[in-house]
Amino acid sequence: MDNNAGRPLPENEITRREFVAAALAAGFALAGMPISAQTITTDTDGLVAGDVQVPVSDGNIPAYRAMPAAKGSFPVVLVVHEIFGVHEHIKDICRRFAKMGHLAIAPDLYARQGDVSKIKDFNEIFKVVSKVPDAQVMSDLDAAVAWAPKNQGNTQKLGITGFCWGGRIVWLYAAHNPKVKAGVSWYGPVVGQPSDLQPKNPIDIAPILQVPILGLYAGKDGMIQLDTVERMRDALRKARNPSEIIVYPEAQHGFLADYRPGYRKDDAQDGWKRLQEWFKKYGAT
């Protein structure tokens, strides 16, 4: 018997049933429209790809998983979504990794706070995202790592990559989980105003970071100031961390996002090549 039947849930109360019922949105995020003609679509031939449920501390969250359709144990890569959530572009990134032989998983890290894929207004999206605690994100990514070995993943070869909002998370999770072999942050903010929910930023963890991170940034980014990127580079150098930061002088924010006008093909392809080399160099593939 469901003791909650007929009773409206108090604000912020999330039940296990709600998490299990949650599903990822189909298509692209509304805020990303219109879709560019340059959009890349990676097929699922030879892959197992689709939505899965990842058990977390208080239920389940939806995630997109892609991996080779074969027996074996595959290197794992966590794909941390941009501010628009797990939409078609992030799913395609997972399929690209799967074609390379990885088990790629992109958990919906806003599952408790709301579905941003159906929101067009950036201000409304920011309201949702601002409610997401870093501690929750770290815990949910831990849960995805725990899920992977039970589903043909080899977490001895664990990588992470993320974009914009997710790029910031790459730095933080690498400090949180030193078992990560390598990470690649695409135009992730490195400084910011601390808050109760986001108490630290990447520049704060630079002195203790052990995992090698490749940072890929844009010279004409209207959202991330280049002087902050330089400050991060200096902090990493002082910490003698092997991380590297590359700046593409003519690129704009989101230059890998082929579904958006700011996509820059040459820089995106160079960044993707560097990602593969970085993962190989540090044992994440």
Secondary structure, 3 states (H helix, E strand, C coil): CCCCCCCCCCCCCCCHHHHHHCCCCCCCCHHHCCCCCCCCCCCCCCEEEEEEEEEECCEEEEEEEEEECCCCCEEEEEEECCCCCCCHHHHHHHHHHHHCCCEEEEECCCCCCCCHHHCCCHHHHHHHHCCCCHHHHHHHHHHHHHHHHHHCEEEEEEEEEEECHHHHHHHHHHHHCCCCCEEEEECCCCCCCCCCCCCCCHHHHHHHCCCCEEEEEECCCCCCCHHHHHHHHHHHHHCCCCCEEEEECCCCCCCCCCCCCCCCHHHHHHHHHHHHHHHHHCCCC
